[in-house]
Amino acid sequence: MRARAGEAVIETARDAAFGPIEMLLIARIACDGGATRSELTRDLSPLLQHKLSPGEIRSAIDTGIAKP
């Protein structure tokens, strides 16, 4: 099925606003009971540690949380 032009623009805009780390944060925070910063770091570190250092992971999580 072919995508319409408007759909491609919306998906591109959405992906620009929320990157993969932000999408992981949203998915984790949306779980029952939410999540604290330390829980987010604990849960997402195994997924990100091959690309980012621990400090970069904490910084990426803080930046992702701060996005409106």
PDB file of N, CA, C and O in Angstrom:
ATOM      1  N   MET A   1       0.846  -1.175   0.000  1.00  0.00           N
ATOM      2  CA  MET A   1       0.000   0.000   0.000  1.00  0.00           C
ATOM      3  C   MET A   1       0.888   1.234   0.000  1.00  0.00           C
ATOM      4  O   MET A   1       1.821   1.339   0.797  1.00  0.00           O
ATOM      5  N   ARG A   2       0.602   2.135  -0.870  1.00  0.00           N
ATOM      6  CA  ARG A   2       1.402   3.341  -0.980  1.00  0.00           C
ATOM      7  C   ARG A   2       0.984   4.375   0.061  1.00  0.00           C
ATOM      8  O   ARG A   2      -0.201   4.538   0.354  1.00  0.00           O
ATOM      9  N   ALA A   3       1.966   5.061   0.608  1.00  0.00           N
ATOM     10  CA  ALA A   3       1.684   6.123   1.590  1.00  0.00           C
ATOM     11  C   ALA A   3       1.344   7.404   0.849  1.00  0.00           C
ATOM     12  O   ALA A   3       1.901   7.697  -0.208  1.00  0.00           O
ATOM     13  N   ARG A   4       0.438   8.144   1.414  1.00  0.00           N
ATOM     14  CA  ARG A   4       0.107   9.444   0.843  1.00  0.00           C
ATOM     15  C   ARG A   4       1.166  10.452   1.251  1.00  0.00           C
ATOM     16  O   ARG A   4       1.858  10.261   2.251  1.00  0.00           O
ATOM     17  N   ALA A   5       1.291  11.509   0.492  1.00  0.00           N
ATOM     18  CA  ALA A   5       2.332  12.518   0.752  1.00  0.00           C
ATOM     19  C   ALA A   5       2.203  13.105   2.152  1.00  0.00           C
ATOM     20  O   ALA A   5       3.218  13.300   2.821  1.00  0.00           O
ATOM     21  N   GLY A   6       1.014  13.386   2.606  1.00  0.00           N
ATOM     22  CA  GLY A   6       0.815  13.973   3.928  1.00  0.00           C
ATOM     23  C   GLY A   6       1.270  13.067   5.053  1.00  0.00           C
ATOM     24  O   GLY A   6       1.780  13.539   6.069  1.00  0.00           O
ATOM     25  N   GLU A   7       1.087  11.768   4.876  1.00  0.00           N
ATOM     26  CA  GLU A   7       1.507  10.825   5.911  1.00  0.00           C
ATOM     27  C   GLU A   7       3.020  10.831   6.084  1.00  0.00           C
ATOM     28  O   GLU A   7       3.522  10.783   7.207  1.00  0.00           O
ATOM     29  N   ALA A   8       3.731  10.889   4.990  1.00  0.00           N
ATOM     30  CA  ALA A   8       5.197  10.895   5.056  1.00  0.00           C
ATOM     31  C   ALA A   8       5.691  12.138   5.775  1.00  0.00           C
ATOM     32  O   ALA A   8       6.650  12.064   6.543  1.00  0.00           O
ATOM     33  N   VAL A   9       5.059  13.272   5.543  1.00  0.00           N
ATOM     34  CA  VAL A   9       5.463  14.515   6.191  1.00  0.00           C
ATOM     35  C   VAL A   9       5.207  14.430   7.690  1.00  0.00           C
ATOM     36  O   VAL A   9       6.047  14.847   8.487  1.00  0.00           O
ATOM     37  N   ILE A  10       4.067  13.899   8.074  1.00  0.00           N
ATOM     38  CA  ILE A  10       3.736  13.775   9.498  1.00  0.00           C
ATOM     39  C   ILE A  10       4.726  12.835  10.188  1.00  0.00           C
ATOM     40  O   ILE A  10       5.211  13.143  11.276  1.00  0.00           O
ATOM     41  N   GLU A  11       5.026  11.707   9.574  1.00  0.00           N
ATOM     42  CA  GLU A  11       5.962  10.770  10.192  1.00  0.00           C
ATOM     43  C   GLU A  11       7.352  11.378  10.312  1.00  0.00           C
ATOM     44  O   GLU A  11       8.031  11.164  11.317  1.00  0.00           O
ATOM     45  N   THR A  12       7.785  12.128   9.311  1.00  0.00           N
ATOM     46  CA  THR A  12       9.095  12.767   9.366  1.00  0.00           C
ATOM     47  C   THR A  12       9.128  13.815  10.473  1.00  0.00           C
ATOM     48  O   THR A  12      10.116  13.910  11.202  1.00  0.00           O
ATOM     49  N   ALA A  13       8.073  14.596  10.608  1.00  0.00           N
ATOM     50  CA  ALA A  13       8.019  15.612  11.654  1.00  0.00           C
ATOM     51  C   ALA A  13       8.007  14.959  13.030  1.00  0.00           C
ATOM     52  O   ALA A  13       8.674  15.439  13.947  1.00  0.00           O
ATOM     53  N   ARG A  14       7.263  13.879  13.183  1.00  0.00           N
ATOM     54  CA  ARG A  14       7.214  13.174  14.466  1.00  0.00           C
ATOM     55  C   ARG A  14       8.587  12.618  14.825  1.00  0.00           C
ATOM     56  O   ARG A  14       9.030  12.744  15.967  1.00  0.00           O
ATOM     57  N   ASP A  15       9.254  12.010  13.863  1.00  0.00           N
ATOM     58  CA  ASP A  15      10.561  11.433  14.127  1.00  0.00           C
ATOM     59  C   ASP A  15      11.591  12.506  14.457  1.00  0.00           C
ATOM     60  O   ASP A  15      12.512  12.256  15.234  1.00  0.00           O
ATOM     61  N   ALA A  16      11.449  13.695  13.879  1.00  0.00           N
ATOM     62  CA  ALA A  16      12.378  14.782  14.181  1.00  0.00           C
ATOM     63  C   ALA A  16      12.157  15.302  15.600  1.00  0.00           C
ATOM     64  O   ALA A  16      13.111  15.692  16.272  1.00  0.00           O
ATOM     65  N   ALA A  17      10.903  15.311  16.058  1.00  0.00           N
ATOM     66  CA  ALA A  17      10.588  15.814  17.389  1.00  0.00           C
ATOM     67  C   ALA A  17      10.983  14.821  18.480  1.00  0.00           C
ATOM     68  O   ALA A  17      11.422  15.221  19.558  1.00  0.00           O
ATOM     69  N   PHE A  18      10.829  13.543  18.200  1.00  0.00           N
ATOM     70  CA  PHE A  18      11.137  12.511  19.179  1.00  0.00           C
ATOM     71  C   PHE A  18      12.049  11.475  18.545  1.00  0.00           C
ATOM     72  O   PHE A  18      11.659  10.763  17.619  1.00  0.00           O
ATOM     73  N   GLY A  19      13.258  11.403  19.055  1.00  0.00           N
ATOM     74  CA  GLY A  19      14.214  10.412  18.571  1.00  0.00           C
ATOM     75  C   GLY A  19      14.001   9.085  19.265  1.00  0.00           C
ATOM     76  O   GLY A  19      13.062   8.936  20.046  1.00  0.00           O
ATOM     77  N   PRO A  20      14.857   8.123  18.991  1.00  0.00           N
ATOM     78  CA  PRO A  20      14.673   6.800  19.583  1.00  0.00           C
ATOM     79  C   PRO A  20      14.764   6.778  21.109  1.00  0.00           C
ATOM     80  O   PRO A  20      14.057   6.008  21.759  1.00  0.00           O
ATOM     81  N   ILE A  21      15.620   7.606  21.678  1.00  0.00           N
ATOM     82  CA  ILE A  21      15.727   7.633  23.143  1.00  0.00           C
ATOM     83  C   ILE A  21      14.456   8.200  23.750  1.00  0.00           C
ATOM     84  O   ILE A  21      13.960   7.684  24.750  1.00  0.00           O
ATOM     85  N   GLU A  22      13.931   9.253  23.155  1.00  0.00           N
ATOM     86  CA  GLU A  22      12.691   9.843  23.668  1.00  0.00           C
ATOM     87  C   GLU A  22      11.532   8.862  23.556  1.00  0.00           C
ATOM     88  O   GLU A  22      10.675   8.808  24.439  1.00  0.00           O
ATOM     89  N   MET A  23      11.501   8.083  22.471  1.00  0.00           N
ATOM     90  CA  MET A  23      10.433   7.093  22.310  1.00  0.00           C
ATOM     91  C   MET A  23      10.540   6.010  23.394  1.00  0.00           C
ATOM     92  O   MET A  23       9.523   5.571  23.930  1.00  0.00           O
ATOM     93  N   LEU A  24      11.764   5.581  23.718  1.00  0.00           N
ATOM     94  CA  LEU A  24      11.951   4.614  24.803  1.00  0.00           C
ATOM     95  C   LEU A  24      11.507   5.203  26.141  1.00  0.00           C
ATOM     96  O   LEU A  24      10.876   4.521  26.948  1.00  0.00           O
ATOM     97  N   LEU A  25      11.842   6.477  26.370  1.00  0.00           N
ATOM     98  CA  LEU A  25      11.426   7.129  27.614  1.00  0.00           C
ATOM     99  C   LEU A  25       9.912   7.184  27.726  1.00  0.00           C
ATOM    100  O   LEU A  25       9.350   6.890  28.781  1.00  0.00           O
ATOM    101  N   ILE A  26       9.255   7.558  26.643  1.00  0.00           N
ATOM    102  CA  ILE A  26       7.790   7.652  26.657  1.00  0.00           C
ATOM    103  C   ILE A  26       7.185   6.283  26.944  1.00  0.00           C
ATOM    104  O   ILE A  26       6.256   6.166  27.744  1.00  0.00           O
ATOM    105  N   ALA A  27       7.710   5.249  26.294  1.00  0.00           N
ATOM    106  CA  ALA A  27       7.180   3.901  26.509  1.00  0.00           C
ATOM    107  C   ALA A  27       7.376   3.463  27.958  1.00  0.00           C
ATOM    108  O   ALA A  27       6.481   2.852  28.543  1.00  0.00           O
ATOM    109  N   ARG A  28       8.527   3.765  28.540  1.00  0.00           N
ATOM    110  CA  ARG A  28       8.802   3.345  29.922  1.00  0.00           C
ATOM    111  C   ARG A  28       7.983   4.142  30.922  1.00  0.00           C
ATOM    112  O   ARG A  28       7.469   3.584  31.891  1.00  0.00           O
ATOM    113  N   ILE A  29       7.858   5.446  30.693  1.00  0.00           N
ATOM    114  CA  ILE A  29       7.095   6.290  31.615  1.00  0.00           C
ATOM    115  C   ILE A  29       5.605   5.946  31.555  1.00  0.00           C
ATOM    116  O   ILE A  29       4.900   6.066  32.557  1.00  0.00           O
ATOM    117  N   ALA A  30       5.131   5.523  30.397  1.00  0.00           N
ATOM    118  CA  ALA A  30       3.710   5.214  30.222  1.00  0.00           C
ATOM    119  C   ALA A  30       3.288   3.937  30.952  1.00  0.00           C
ATOM    120  O   ALA A  30       2.094   3.701  31.139  1.00  0.00           O
ATOM    121  N   CYS A  31       4.235   3.128  31.358  1.00  0.00           N
ATOM    122  CA  CYS A  31       3.905   1.898  32.094  1.00  0.00           C
ATOM    123  C   CYS A  31       3.217   2.235  33.414  1.00  0.00           C
ATOM    124  O   CYS A  31       3.376   3.327  33.959  1.00  0.00           O
ATOM    125  N   ASP A  32       2.469   1.293  33.897  1.00  0.00           N
ATOM    126  CA  ASP A  32       1.752   1.479  35.154  1.00  0.00           C
ATOM    127  C   ASP A  32       2.714   1.880  36.266  1.00  0.00           C
ATOM    128  O   ASP A  32       3.695   1.180  36.521  1.00  0.00           O
ATOM    129  N   GLY A  33       2.445   2.981  36.918  1.00  0.00           N
ATOM    130  CA  GLY A  33       3.284   3.449  38.017  1.00  0.00           C
ATOM    131  C   GLY A  33       4.349   4.447  37.602  1.00  0.00           C
ATOM    132  O   GLY A  33       5.023   5.016  38.461  1.00  0.00           O
ATOM    133  N   GLY A  34       4.518   4.675  36.299  1.00  0.00           N
ATOM    134  CA  GLY A  34       5.519   5.639  35.839  1.00  0.00           C
ATOM    135  C   GLY A  34       6.933   5.178  36.138  1.00  0.00           C
ATOM    136  O   GLY A  34       7.187   3.986  36.310  1.00  0.00           O
ATOM    137  N   ALA A  35       7.854   6.139  36.198  1.00  0.00           N
ATOM    138  CA  ALA A  35       9.250   5.799  36.462  1.00  0.00           C
ATOM    139  C   ALA A  35       9.999   7.029  36.955  1.00  0.00           C
ATOM    140  O   ALA A  35       9.745   8.146  36.503  1.00  0.00           O
ATOM    141  N   THR A  36      10.913   6.817  37.875  1.00  0.00           N
ATOM    142  CA  THR A  36      11.781   7.892  38.340  1.00  0.00           C
ATOM    143  C   THR A  36      12.993   7.970  37.403  1.00  0.00           C
ATOM    144  O   THR A  36      13.194   7.093  36.563  1.00  0.00           O
ATOM    145  N   ARG A  37      13.793   9.023  37.554  1.00  0.00           N
ATOM    146  CA  ARG A  37      15.001   9.147  36.730  1.00  0.00           C
ATOM    147  C   ARG A  37      15.936   7.966  36.927  1.00  0.00           C
ATOM    148  O   ARG A  37      16.501   7.447  35.965  1.00  0.00           O
ATOM    149  N   SER A  38      16.097   7.544  38.163  1.00  0.00           N
ATOM    150  CA  SER A  38      17.006   6.422  38.418  1.00  0.00           C
ATOM    151  C   SER A  38      16.461   5.127  37.807  1.00  0.00           C
ATOM    152  O   SER A  38      17.236   4.311  37.309  1.00  0.00           O
ATOM    153  N   GLU A  39      15.143   4.931  37.836  1.00  0.00           N
ATOM    154  CA  GLU A  39      14.556   3.755  37.203  1.00  0.00           C
ATOM    155  C   GLU A  39      14.720   3.799  35.688  1.00  0.00           C
ATOM    156  O   GLU A  39      14.980   2.776  35.055  1.00  0.00           O
ATOM    157  N   LEU A  40      14.568   4.990  35.112  1.00  0.00           N
ATOM    158  CA  LEU A  40      14.772   5.134  33.668  1.00  0.00           C
ATOM    159  C   LEU A  40      16.210   4.791  33.296  1.00  0.00           C
ATOM    160  O   LEU A  40      16.456   4.082  32.320  1.00  0.00           O
ATOM    161  N   THR A  41      17.149   5.296  34.076  1.00  0.00           N
ATOM    162  CA  THR A  41      18.564   5.014  33.814  1.00  0.00           C
ATOM    163  C   THR A  41      18.844   3.526  33.954  1.00  0.00           C
ATOM    164  O   THR A  41      19.525   2.941  33.111  1.00  0.00           O
ATOM    165  N   ARG A  42      18.333   2.921  34.994  1.00  0.00           N
ATOM    166  CA  ARG A  42      18.539   1.480  35.223  1.00  0.00           C
ATOM    167  C   ARG A  42      17.941   0.643  34.087  1.00  0.00           C
ATOM    168  O   ARG A  42      18.563  -0.310  33.619  1.00  0.00           O
ATOM    169  N   ASP A  43      16.736   1.004  33.650  1.00  0.00           N
ATOM    170  CA  ASP A  43      16.040   0.208  32.645  1.00  0.00           C
ATOM    171  C   ASP A  43      16.571   0.416  31.224  1.00  0.00           C
ATOM    172  O   ASP A  43      16.580  -0.520  30.424  1.00  0.00           O
ATOM    173  N   LEU A  44      17.009   1.627  30.910  1.00  0.00           N
ATOM    174  CA  LEU A  44      17.445   1.920  29.539  1.00  0.00           C
ATOM    175  C   LEU A  44      18.937   1.726  29.320  1.00  0.00           C
ATOM    176  O   LEU A  44      19.373   1.590  28.177  1.00  0.00           O
ATOM    177  N   SER A  45      19.722   1.710  30.377  1.00  0.00           N
ATOM    178  CA  SER A  45      21.175   1.559  30.223  1.00  0.00           C
ATOM    179  C   SER A  45      21.576   0.324  29.415  1.00  0.00           C
ATOM    180  O   SER A  45      22.430   0.437  28.536  1.00  0.00           O
ATOM    181  N   PRO A  46      20.996  -0.846  29.677  1.00  0.00           N
ATOM    182  CA  PRO A  46      21.399  -2.012  28.880  1.00  0.00           C
ATOM    183  C   PRO A  46      21.127  -1.846  27.381  1.00  0.00           C
ATOM    184  O   PRO A  46      21.816  -2.437  26.549  1.00  0.00           O
ATOM    185  N   LEU A  47      20.126  -1.045  27.050  1.00  0.00           N
ATOM    186  CA  LEU A  47      19.794  -0.832  25.642  1.00  0.00           C
ATOM    187  C   LEU A  47      20.723   0.180  24.974  1.00  0.00           C
ATOM    188  O   LEU A  47      20.872   0.173  23.752  1.00  0.00           O
ATOM    189  N   LEU A  48      21.348   1.047  25.768  1.00  0.00           N
ATOM    190  CA  LEU A  48      22.130   2.149  25.212  1.00  0.00           C
ATOM    191  C   LEU A  48      23.626   2.045  25.476  1.00  0.00           C
ATOM    192  O   LEU A  48      24.398   2.788  24.869  1.00  0.00           O
ATOM    193  N   GLN A  49      24.062   1.155  26.355  1.00  0.00           N
ATOM    194  CA  GLN A  49      25.458   1.157  26.801  1.00  0.00           C
ATOM    195  C   GLN A  49      26.458   0.808  25.708  1.00  0.00           C
ATOM    196  O   GLN A  49      27.642   1.114  25.850  1.00  0.00           O
ATOM    197  N   HIS A  50      26.027   0.187  24.635  1.00  0.00           N
ATOM    198  CA  HIS A  50      26.963  -0.114  23.557  1.00  0.00           C
ATOM    199  C   HIS A  50      27.283   1.120  22.710  1.00  0.00           C
ATOM    200  O   HIS A  50      28.253   1.120  21.952  1.00  0.00           O
ATOM    201  N   LYS A  51      26.463   2.176  22.841  1.00  0.00           N
ATOM    202  CA  LYS A  51      26.673   3.408  22.075  1.00  0.00           C
ATOM    203  C   LYS A  51      27.093   4.594  22.935  1.00  0.00           C
ATOM    204  O   LYS A  51      27.821   5.472  22.471  1.00  0.00           O
ATOM    205  N   LEU A  52      26.637   4.624  24.187  1.00  0.00           N
ATOM    206  CA  LEU A  52      26.846   5.791  25.038  1.00  0.00           C
ATOM    207  C   LEU A  52      27.521   5.399  26.353  1.00  0.00           C
ATOM    208  O   LEU A  52      27.338   4.292  26.860  1.00  0.00           O
ATOM    209  N   SER A  53      28.297   6.327  26.886  1.00  0.00           N
ATOM    210  CA  SER A  53      28.884   6.124  28.211  1.00  0.00           C
ATOM    211  C   SER A  53      27.795   6.357  29.266  1.00  0.00           C
ATOM    212  O   SER A  53      26.751   6.925  28.946  1.00  0.00           O
ATOM    213  N   PRO A  54      28.015   5.934  30.507  1.00  0.00           N
ATOM    214  CA  PRO A  54      27.007   6.157  31.546  1.00  0.00           C
ATOM    215  C   PRO A  54      26.617   7.632  31.705  1.00  0.00           C
ATOM    216  O   PRO A  54      25.442   7.945  31.896  1.00  0.00           O
ATOM    217  N   GLY A  55      27.586   8.526  31.626  1.00  0.00           N
ATOM    218  CA  GLY A  55      27.278   9.950  31.721  1.00  0.00           C
ATOM    219  C   GLY A  55      26.444  10.441  30.553  1.00  0.00           C
ATOM    220  O   GLY A  55      25.546  11.263  30.731  1.00  0.00           O
ATOM    221  N   GLU A  56      26.735   9.944  29.358  1.00  0.00           N
ATOM    222  CA  GLU A  56      25.957  10.327  28.183  1.00  0.00           C
ATOM    223  C   GLU A  56      24.540   9.774  28.255  1.00  0.00           C
ATOM    224  O   GLU A  56      23.597  10.412  27.789  1.00  0.00           O
ATOM    225  N   ILE A  57      24.391   8.596  28.833  1.00  0.00           N
ATOM    226  CA  ILE A  57      23.049   8.029  29.002  1.00  0.00           C
ATOM    227  C   ILE A  57      22.231   8.900  29.948  1.00  0.00           C
ATOM    228  O   ILE A  57      21.084   9.238  29.654  1.00  0.00           O
ATOM    229  N   ARG A  58      22.825   9.261  31.086  1.00  0.00           N
ATOM    230  CA  ARG A  58      22.107  10.130  32.041  1.00  0.00           C
ATOM    231  C   ARG A  58      21.752  11.463  31.401  1.00  0.00           C
ATOM    232  O   ARG A  58      20.650  11.973  31.602  1.00  0.00           O
ATOM    233  N   SER A  59      22.664  12.026  30.644  1.00  0.00           N
ATOM    234  CA  SER A  59      22.421  13.301  29.971  1.00  0.00           C
ATOM    235  C   SER A  59      21.300  13.169  28.931  1.00  0.00           C
ATOM    236  O   SER A  59      20.433  14.038  28.836  1.00  0.00           O
ATOM    237  N   ALA A  60      21.321  12.089  28.161  1.00  0.00           N
ATOM    238  CA  ALA A  60      20.280  11.871  27.149  1.00  0.00           C
ATOM    239  C   ALA A  60      18.913  11.702  27.800  1.00  0.00           C
ATOM    240  O   ALA A  60      17.911  12.194  27.281  1.00  0.00           O
ATOM    241  N   ILE A  61      18.869  11.007  28.934  1.00  0.00           N
ATOM    242  CA  ILE A  61      17.603  10.830  29.653  1.00  0.00           C
ATOM    243  C   ILE A  61      17.120  12.159  30.203  1.00  0.00           C
ATOM    244  O   ILE A  61      15.935  12.473  30.091  1.00  0.00           O
ATOM    245  N   ASP A  62      18.003  12.946  30.791  1.00  0.00           N
ATOM    246  CA  ASP A  62      17.618  14.271  31.310  1.00  0.00           C
ATOM    247  C   ASP A  62      17.115  15.164  30.181  1.00  0.00           C
ATOM    248  O   ASP A  62      16.116  15.865  30.343  1.00  0.00           O
ATOM    249  N   THR A  63      17.796  15.145  29.043  1.00  0.00           N
ATOM    250  CA  THR A  63      17.375  15.946  27.894  1.00  0.00           C
ATOM    251  C   THR A  63      16.021  15.477  27.383  1.00  0.00           C
ATOM    252  O   THR A  63      15.161  16.299  27.066  1.00  0.00           O
ATOM    253  N   GLY A  64      15.821  14.152  27.301  1.00  0.00           N
ATOM    254  CA  GLY A  64      14.555  13.610  26.827  1.00  0.00           C
ATOM    255  C   GLY A  64      13.403  13.937  27.746  1.00  0.00           C
ATOM    256  O   GLY A  64      12.290  14.190  27.283  1.00  0.00           O
ATOM    257  N   ILE A  65      13.654  13.937  29.042  1.00  0.00           N
ATOM    258  CA  ILE A  65      12.598  14.269  30.007  1.00  0.00           C
ATOM    259  C   ILE A  65      12.230  15.749  29.899  1.00  0.00           C
ATOM    260  O   ILE A  65      11.070  16.118  30.084  1.00  0.00           O
ATOM    261  N   ALA A  66      13.207  16.587  29.604  1.00  0.00           N
ATOM    262  CA  ALA A  66      12.986  18.031  29.570  1.00  0.00           C
ATOM    263  C   ALA A  66      12.216  18.487  28.332  1.00  0.00           C
ATOM    264  O   ALA A  66      11.697  19.603  28.314  1.00  0.00           O
ATOM    265  N   LYS A  67      12.132  17.645  27.293  1.00  0.00           N
ATOM    266  CA  LYS A  67      11.412  18.037  26.076  1.00  0.00           C
ATOM    267  C   LYS A  67       9.939  18.205  26.384  1.00  0.00           C
ATOM    268  O   LYS A  67       9.368  17.418  27.139  1.00  0.00           O
ATOM    269  N   PRO A  68       9.311  19.233  25.802  1.00  0.00           N
ATOM    270  CA  PRO A  68       7.875  19.447  26.062  1.00  0.00           C
ATOM    271  C   PRO A  68       6.999  18.387  25.458  1.00  0.00           C
ATOM    272  O   PRO A  68       5.777  18.442  25.599  1.00  0.00           O
TER     273      PRO A  68
END
